[in-house]
């Protein structure tokens, strides 16, 4: 088994982007990643970001029976994950795949094989991964929540299907009871976009702990369609709410939501202003 290390310059300000992508690979795209690497005959892959006098570089180590053939296959693969992976590398380093994966170096200065499985480095790596695992999981959970709100803003129902578990449950006292599953939640999204075609959720705060993610948000939009039985008024609304999400197996499995229903109805004109004080 042979290996090769690619030294890839990182554009200024892009190191955090690559850290987020690494978390996505490990947490959200794990199955596609493993399928890709098995197809490419990659037996080991490691990535580091390290500072140098001329800026940060990404060190990408690939181990396979024939690294030159593996690099060529990775550069030309049309598999969805491989195309996405190359796109992320281009974002980080600003170079196309021909520059990133040039093949085996023309002048091989030295090489060594037969790496023992139990070395000090591998033991250190295992310890480091254990220490980082919780942090990476929390960041991945927060990123999943962000992607869900993006999908809601764009009414991207295919993305919603990918982000919610099949038995997803939504607890929302501001809505009528709905059966479990993504379809019910997609109906809620459709209802929001029907009533407020320009409506957008804006995340104000996001906090993760264990398998839970708490999100505080504001939704703003113009009442241009029927919503909650109220015909369109053309009025602008901006109300706040919060959702506690439970993450399971890389998907959102359960939500507990609280939001300002009375404030929304008041801003829409369905309830006279000041009614909340009188009640």
C-alpha positions in Angstrom: 0.0 0.0 0.0 1.3 3.5 -1.0 0.4 7.0 0.0 0.7 10.5 -1.2 0.4 13.9 0.5 -1.1 16.8 -1.4 0.0 20.3 -0.2 -2.8 22.7 -1.2 -2.5 26.4 -0.4 -5.6 27.7 1.4 -7.1 31.1 0.3 -7.2 33.7 3.0 -10.2 33.3 5.2 -11.1 29.8 3.9 -9.7 27.6 6.6 -12.9 27.8 8.7 -14.9 26.9 5.6 -12.9 23.8 5.2 -13.4 22.9 8.8 -17.1 23.1 8.3 -16.9 21.0 5.1 -14.9 18.4 7.1 -17.6 18.2 9.7 -20.3 17.8 7.0 -18.3 15.0 5.4 -18.0 13.1 8.7 -21.5 13.8 10.0 -23.9 14.5 7.1 -22.3 12.8 4.1 -20.6 9.9 5.8 -22.3 7.2 3.6 -21.6 8.9 0.3 -18.0 9.6 1.5 -17.3 6.0 2.4 -18.9 4.7 -0.9 -16.7 7.1 -2.9 -13.5 6.2 -1.2 -14.1 2.4 -1.5 -14.8 2.9 -5.2 -11.5 4.8 -5.6 -9.7 2.1 -3.6 -8.6 4.6 -1.0 -7.8 2.8 2.2 -6.9 5.8 4.4 -7.4 9.5 4.1 -6.4 12.3 6.5 -6.6 16.0 6.2 -4.8 18.7 8.2 -4.7 22.5 8.0 -1.3 23.9 9.1 0.1 27.5 9.1 3.2 28.4 7.1 5.2 31.6 6.7 3.2 32.2 3.4 -0.2 31.3 4.8 -2.2 28.2 5.7 -2.0 25.0 3.7 -4.3 22.0 3.5 -2.4 18.7 3.8 -4.4 15.8 2.2 -3.0 12.3 2.7 -4.4 9.5 0.5 -3.4 5.9 0.7 -4.2 3.4 -2.0 -2.7 0.5 -4.0 -1.9 3.0 -6.9 -2.0 6.6 -5.7 -1.4 8.1 -9.2 -4.4 6.2 -10.6 -6.5 7.1 -7.6 -5.7 10.8 -8.1 -6.6 10.6 -11.8 -9.9 8.8 -11.0 -10.8 11.4 -8.3 -10.1 14.2 -10.7 -12.3 12.8 -13.4 -15.1 11.0 -11.4 -18.7 12.0 -12.2 -20.1 10.6 -9.0 -22.2 13.2 -7.1 -20.1 13.2 -4.0 -16.7 13.4 -5.8 -18.0 16.4 -7.9 -19.1 18.0 -4.7 -15.8 17.3 -3.0 -13.8 18.8 -5.9 -16.0 21.9 -5.8 -15.3 22.4 -2.1 -11.6 22.1 -2.7 -11.8 24.7 -5.5 -13.6 27.0 -3.1 -10.8 26.6 -0.5 -7.8 26.9 -2.8 -9.1 28.6 -5.9 -7.7 26.0 -8.3 -9.4 23.6 -10.6 -9.0 19.8 -10.3 -6.2 19.5 -12.8 -4.1 21.8 -10.5 -5.2 20.1 -7.3 -4.7 16.5 -8.6 -1.8 16.7 -11.0 -1.0 13.0 -10.7 2.2 11.4 -9.3 5.1 13.9 -9.0 7.4 13.8 -12.0 10.5 13.6 -9.7 10.0 11.2 -6.7 12.6 12.2 -4.2 12.0 9.3 -1.7 9.2 7.0 -0.6 8.6 4.6 2.2 6.0 1.9 2.7 5.0 -0.7 5.3 3.6 1.7 7.9 2.9 -0.2 11.1 -0.7 0.1 12.3 0.2 0.9 15.9 2.4 3.9 15.9 2.7 6.9 18.1 1.2 9.1 15.5 -1.8 6.9 15.0 -2.4 6.7 18.7 -2.2 10.5 19.0 -4.6 10.8 16.1 -7.1 8.5 17.7 -6.9 10.5 21.0 -7.3 13.8 19.1 -10.3 12.5 17.2 -11.9 11.4 20.5 -11.4 14.8 22.0 -12.8 16.6 19.0 -15.7 14.2 18.4 -18.1 16.0 20.6 -17.3 19.5 19.3 -17.5 18.3 15.7 -20.9 16.7 16.4 -22.3 19.8 17.9 -21.1 21.9 15.0 -22.5 19.5 12.6 -25.9 19.6 14.4 -25.9 23.4 14.2 -25.1 23.2 10.5 -28.0 20.8 10.0 -30.3 23.3 11.7 -29.0 26.1 9.5 -29.6 24.0 6.4 -33.1 23.3 7.4 -34.0 27.0 7.8 -32.4 27.6 4.4 -34.5 24.9 2.9 -37.6 26.4 4.6 -36.8 29.9 3.2 -36.3 28.4 -0.3 -39.3 26.0 -0.1 -36.8 23.3 -1.0 -38.9 20.2 -0.2 -36.2 17.8 -1.5 -33.7 19.2 1.0 -36.4 19.0 3.8 -36.8 15.3 3.0 -33.0 14.8 3.4 -32.8 16.8 6.7 -35.8 15.3 8.5 -36.0 11.7 9.8 -38.9 9.6 8.4 -40.7 9.6 11.8 -40.1 13.3 12.4 -42.5 14.8 15.1 -43.3 18.5 15.3 -44.7 19.9 18.6 -46.2 23.3 17.9 -49.0 24.7 20.1 -49.5 27.4 17.4 -50.6 24.8 14.8 -53.3 22.1 14.7 -52.0 18.6 15.5 -50.3 17.0 12.5 -49.3 13.4 11.9 -45.6 12.4 12.1 -43.3 12.6 9.1 -41.7 15.1 6.8 -44.9 15.5 4.7 -46.8 17.2 7.5 -43.9 19.6 8.0 -43.7 20.4 4.3 -47.4 21.3 4.5 -46.5 23.9 7.2 -43.8 25.3 4.9 -46.2 25.5 2.0 -48.8 27.2 4.2 -46.2 29.8 5.2 -45.1 30.5 1.7 -48.7 30.7 0.5 -49.5 33.3 3.1 -46.1 35.1 2.9 -44.4 34.5 -0.5 -41.5 36.7 0.5 -41.3 35.4 4.0 -37.9 34.6 5.4 -36.6 33.1 8.6 -33.5 34.8 10.0 -31.6 32.9 12.7 -30.7 35.2 15.7 -29.0 32.6 18.0 -28.2 29.0 17.7 -26.9 26.8 20.6 -26.1 23.0 20.6 -25.8 20.6 23.6 -25.8 16.9 23.3 -28.3 15.9 20.6 -30.3 19.1 21.0 -30.1 22.4 19.0 -31.9 25.5 20.2 -32.6 28.2 17.5 -34.0 31.6 18.1 -35.4 33.2 14.9 -37.4 36.0 13.4 -39.7 35.6 10.4 -40.5 38.6 8.3 -42.7 38.9 5.2 -45.7 40.4 3.5 -49.2 38.9 4.0 -50.1 38.3 0.3 -52.1 35.1 0.6 -54.5 33.4 2.9 -53.0 32.4 6.2 -54.7 30.7 9.1 -58.0 31.5 7.5 -57.2 35.2 7.2 -57.4 36.7 3.6 -54.4 38.7 2.4 -54.1 42.1 3.8 -50.8 43.3 2.2 -49.4 44.1 5.7 -45.8 43.4 6.7 -45.2 41.2 9.7 -42.1 40.4 11.7 -42.4 38.0 14.7 -40.1 36.0 16.7 -40.0 32.4 17.9 -37.7 29.6 19.0 -37.4 25.9 18.3 -35.6 23.1 20.2 -34.5 20.4 17.8 -33.5 16.8 18.6 -30.9 15.4 16.2 -30.8 11.6 15.6 -28.5 9.8 13.1 -27.7 13.1 11.3 -31.3 14.2 10.8 -33.7 16.3 12.7 -36.1 13.9 14.5 -38.2 16.1 16.8 -39.1 19.8 17.2 -40.6 21.8 20.1 -41.6 25.2 18.8 -42.9 28.4 20.5 -43.7 31.5 18.5 -45.6 34.8 18.7 -48.9 33.7 17.2 -50.9 36.6 18.7 -48.3 39.1 17.5 -48.6 37.7 13.9 -52.4 37.8 13.9 -52.3 41.4 15.3 -49.8 42.6 12.7 -51.9 41.0 10.0 -54.9 42.9 11.3 -56.9 39.8 12.2 -57.0 40.9 15.9 -57.3 44.6 16.8 -54.1 46.1 18.3 -54.2 46.0 22.1 -56.4 42.9 22.3 -53.5 41.0 24.0 -53.6 43.5 26.8 -57.3 43.3 27.2 -57.4 39.5 27.3 
